[in-house]
Amino acid sequence: MKLVDVKEICELLNVKKSTIHVWIRNGTIPSYRLNGLIRFNMDEIIEWVKGQQTNTSNVYTLSRNISENQDIDDIIKKAIYESTGKEYDPTHRGNQTNQAGNEGA
């Protein structure tokens, strides 16, 4: 087992220290805390990186499933509603808020 520090992981993954610390807090990246010092098992990091590989065929399948004739506003409306539960109005191009408080301003 070879233990390395945050600096070495940053260099290996080509990411900022702040990104590594967020990943540690979220439990995204395997790490150890030894008397307050953060260390990584290099073998575990290599396996973790291999597990992060994305499947680009899913992107192709998704794009193929979107009809060429489907209106972009319908796609946006559905995506916003599914992720936030808020309705989308393409005429206002933004989050829907109560406009009543803004009248007369």
C-alpha positions as CSV (number, residue, x, y, z in Angstrom):
1,M,0.0,0.0,0.0
2,K,1.4,3.4,-1.0
3,L,-0.1,6.4,0.7
4,V,0.0,9.8,-1.0
5,D,-1.1,13.2,0.1
6,V,-3.5,15.8,-1.4
7,K,-0.8,17.5,-3.5
8,E,0.1,14.2,-5.2
9,I,-3.5,13.4,-5.9
10,C,-4.1,16.9,-7.4
11,E,-1.2,16.4,-9.7
12,L,-2.3,12.9,-10.7
13,L,-5.9,13.9,-11.4
14,N,-5.1,17.5,-12.6
15,V,-7.6,19.1,-10.3
16,K,-7.5,21.8,-7.7
17,K,-7.0,21.2,-4.0
18,S,-10.5,22.6,-3.3
19,T,-12.0,20.0,-5.7
20,I,-10.2,17.2,-3.8
21,H,-11.5,18.5,-0.4
22,V,-15.1,18.7,-1.7
23,W,-14.8,15.1,-3.0
24,I,-13.5,14.1,0.4
25,R,-16.3,15.8,2.3
26,N,-18.9,14.2,-0.1
27,G,-17.3,10.8,0.2
28,T,-16.8,10.7,-3.5
29,I,-13.1,9.8,-3.4
30,P,-11.6,7.1,-1.2
31,S,-9.4,8.7,1.5
32,Y,-8.0,8.2,5.0
33,R,-7.5,10.7,7.9
34,L,-4.4,9.8,9.9
35,N,-4.0,12.1,13.0
36,G,-5.7,14.9,11.0
37,L,-3.7,14.3,7.8
38,I,-5.5,13.3,4.7
39,R,-3.9,10.4,2.8
40,F,-4.9,8.3,-0.2
41,N,-4.1,4.7,-1.1
42,M,-2.7,4.9,-4.6
43,D,-4.1,1.4,-5.5
44,E,-7.6,2.5,-4.4
45,I,-7.3,5.8,-6.3
46,I,-6.4,4.0,-9.5
47,E,-9.4,1.6,-9.2
48,W,-11.6,4.6,-8.3
49,V,-10.5,6.5,-11.5
50,K,-11.2,3.4,-13.6
51,G,-14.7,3.2,-12.1
52,Q,-15.4,6.8,-13.1
53,Q,-15.3,6.1,-16.8
54,T,-18.4,7.4,-18.6
55,N,-20.4,5.4,-21.0
56,T,-20.7,7.6,-24.1
57,S,-23.2,5.2,-25.7
58,N,-25.9,6.5,-23.3
59,V,-25.4,10.1,-24.6
60,Y,-25.9,8.8,-28.2
61,T,-29.0,6.8,-27.2
62,L,-30.5,9.9,-25.5
63,S,-29.8,12.1,-28.4
64,R,-31.3,9.6,-30.8
65,N,-34.5,9.4,-28.7
66,I,-35.1,13.1,-29.0
67,S,-37.3,13.7,-32.1
68,E,-35.8,16.1,-34.6
69,N,-39.2,17.8,-34.7
70,Q,-39.5,18.2,-30.9
71,D,-39.7,21.8,-29.9
72,I,-36.7,23.0,-27.8
73,D,-39.0,24.8,-25.4
74,D,-40.8,21.5,-24.7
75,I,-37.5,19.9,-23.9
76,I,-36.4,22.7,-21.6
77,K,-39.9,22.8,-19.9
78,K,-39.8,19.1,-19.1
79,A,-36.2,19.2,-17.9
80,I,-36.8,22.2,-15.6
81,Y,-40.0,20.7,-14.2
82,E,-38.4,17.3,-13.5
83,S,-35.4,18.8,-11.7
84,T,-37.1,21.7,-9.8
85,G,-40.8,21.2,-9.9
86,K,-41.2,24.7,-11.3
87,E,-43.0,25.6,-14.5
88,Y,-41.1,27.1,-17.4
89,D,-42.5,29.9,-19.5
90,P,-40.4,30.4,-22.7
91,T,-41.7,34.0,-23.1
92,H,-39.9,35.0,-19.8
93,R,-36.8,32.8,-20.3
94,G,-36.1,32.4,-16.6
95,N,-37.3,31.0,-13.3
96,Q,-41.0,31.7,-12.8
97,T,-41.6,34.0,-9.9
98,N,-44.7,35.8,-8.7
99,Q,-44.8,39.0,-10.9
100,A,-47.6,40.6,-8.8
101,G,-45.0,42.1,-6.3
102,N,-43.2,43.7,-9.2
103,E,-46.1,45.6,-10.7
104,G,-45.9,49.4,-10.4
105,A,-42.2,49.3,-9.7
